[in-house]
Amino acid sequence: MPRESPERLREALARLPTASRADLRAEWLRLYRTEAPARLGRELLIAATAYRLQEEALGGLRPELQRRLRNIAEQAGRGGDPVLTAAPRLKPGTRLLREWQGRTHEVLVSDDGFVWQQARYRSLSQIARAITGTSWSGPVFFGLKPRAASNMRSGNGGADAAC
């Protein structure tokens, strides 16, 4: 999809507050390729349309953030309280090193997760479990987050993660 110029984006956004409900619904259909929900209020219709216009012009959310939002929605959908922790910001291409029981493990950060031993993983915790055979917090295992004293594990001879 071609990106709009900043001037055209500003013009499109400026028209939204004065657009008729029919025009807003037509714009929704064009942008989302589906009918707008019938009971959607005017303010939310304007806000969602404005977001989508900006997303088309400026780009959307990074895959990492999309994945975090999906996980939060899944947790909430199961009736649980979503865990909203600040995730470390790891740029694609970053290599994480961790020594475990005399063996060095290298993980590559990608746009959509992590690569370890030529396999893709959605989380560092999946990799930490595969390496240790036990339940670990991936960010703790790879030294991105400090571990609590009660959560200490042996096996690395004191060597912790490196980025």
C-alpha positions in Angstrom: 0.0 0.0 0.0 1.5 3.4 -0.9 2.1 5.7 1.9 0.4 9.0 2.1 2.3 12.3 2.2 2.3 14.1 5.5 0.2 16.9 4.0 -2.4 14.5 2.7 -2.5 12.7 6.0 -3.0 16.0 7.9 -5.9 16.9 5.5 -7.5 13.5 5.9 -7.3 13.7 9.7 -8.6 17.3 9.7 -11.8 16.2 7.8 -12.7 13.4 10.3 -14.4 15.5 13.0 -16.8 17.1 10.6 -17.5 14.0 8.4 -21.0 12.6 8.4 -21.5 9.2 10.1 -22.1 7.7 6.6 -18.8 9.1 5.4 -17.0 7.8 8.5 -18.5 4.3 8.0 -17.4 4.4 4.3 -13.9 5.4 5.3 -13.9 2.6 7.9 -14.9 0.1 5.1 -12.1 1.3 2.8 -9.5 1.2 5.6 -10.4 -2.0 7.4 -12.1 -3.9 4.5 -15.1 -4.7 6.8 -18.2 -3.0 8.0 -17.8 -0.8 11.1 -19.6 -2.3 14.1 -23.2 -1.0 14.2 -23.1 0.3 17.8 -19.7 1.9 17.5 -19.9 5.5 18.8 -18.9 8.4 16.7 -15.8 9.3 18.8 -14.5 5.8 18.6 -15.2 5.6 14.9 -13.2 8.8 14.4 -10.4 7.6 16.6 -10.1 4.2 15.0 -10.2 5.7 11.5 -7.6 8.3 12.4 -5.3 5.5 13.8 -5.6 3.5 10.7 -4.9 6.5 8.4 -1.8 7.2 10.4 -0.8 3.5 10.4 -1.0 3.4 6.6 1.0 6.6 6.3 3.6 6.1 9.0 3.7 2.4 9.5 2.2 0.1 12.2 3.3 -1.5 15.4 6.5 -3.6 15.4 6.0 -7.4 15.5 7.3 -7.5 19.0 4.7 -5.1 20.3 1.9 -6.9 18.3 3.0 -10.1 20.0 2.9 -8.6 23.4 -0.5 -7.1 22.8 -1.9 -10.5 21.6 -0.5 -12.2 24.7 -2.2 -9.6 26.9 -5.5 -10.1 25.1 -5.2 -13.8 25.4 -4.6 -13.6 29.2 -7.5 -11.2 29.6 -9.7 -13.5 27.4 -9.0 -16.4 29.8 -10.2 -14.3 32.7 -6.7 -13.7 34.1 -5.0 -10.5 35.0 -2.6 -9.6 32.2 1.0 -9.4 33.3 2.2 -5.9 32.2 5.9 -6.0 32.7 8.4 -3.8 31.0 10.2 -6.0 28.5 13.8 -5.3 27.7 14.3 -3.6 24.4 16.3 -5.9 22.3 17.1 -4.9 18.7 17.1 -7.5 15.9 20.6 -8.7 15.4 21.5 -8.7 19.1 23.2 -11.9 20.2 22.7 -13.2 23.7 25.3 -15.6 25.2 24.7 -17.8 28.2 26.9 -20.5 29.6 25.1 -23.4 31.1 26.8 -26.5 32.5 30.0 -25.9 30.6 28.3 -25.2 27.3 27.8 -21.8 25.7 24.4 -21.1 24.1 23.9 -18.3 21.6 20.5 -16.7 20.8 19.9 -14.3 18.0 17.2 -11.7 18.4 15.1 -11.4 15.2 12.2 -9.1 14.2 9.6 -11.7 15.3 11.3 -13.6 18.2 14.5 -15.4 18.7 16.6 -18.0 17.0 18.5 -20.7 18.9 20.2 -23.7 17.2 18.6 -22.8 13.9 15.0 -22.9 15.3 12.7 -20.0 15.9 11.1 -19.3 19.3 8.6 -16.7 20.4 10.1 -16.2 23.8 13.4 -16.4 25.6 11.6 -18.5 28.3 10.9 -21.3 25.8 14.7 -21.4 25.0 15.7 -21.3 28.6 13.3 -24.3 29.3 14.8 -26.2 26.3 18.3 -25.6 27.6 17.8 -26.4 31.2 14.8 -28.8 31.2 13.2 -26.7 33.9 10.9 -23.7 34.1 13.0 -20.5 33.8 12.2 -16.9 33.1 14.1 -16.3 29.8 15.0 -12.7 30.7 16.4 -13.9 34.0 18.2 -16.8 32.5 19.9 -14.6 29.9 20.8 -11.9 32.4 18.4 -9.3 31.1 16.6 -9.1 34.4 18.1 -9.6 37.9 17.1 -12.8 39.6 15.7 -12.9 43.1 17.8 -14.6 45.8 15.1 -17.3 46.3 15.1 -18.0 42.5 18.9 -18.8 42.3 19.7 -21.9 40.2 23.0 -23.7 39.9 24.7 -25.0 36.8 26.7 -22.2 35.3 29.5 -21.9 37.7 28.6 -18.2 38.3 28.9 -17.1 34.7 25.9 -15.0 33.7 24.6 -13.6 30.4 26.2 -11.3 28.0 24.6 -9.3 25.2 
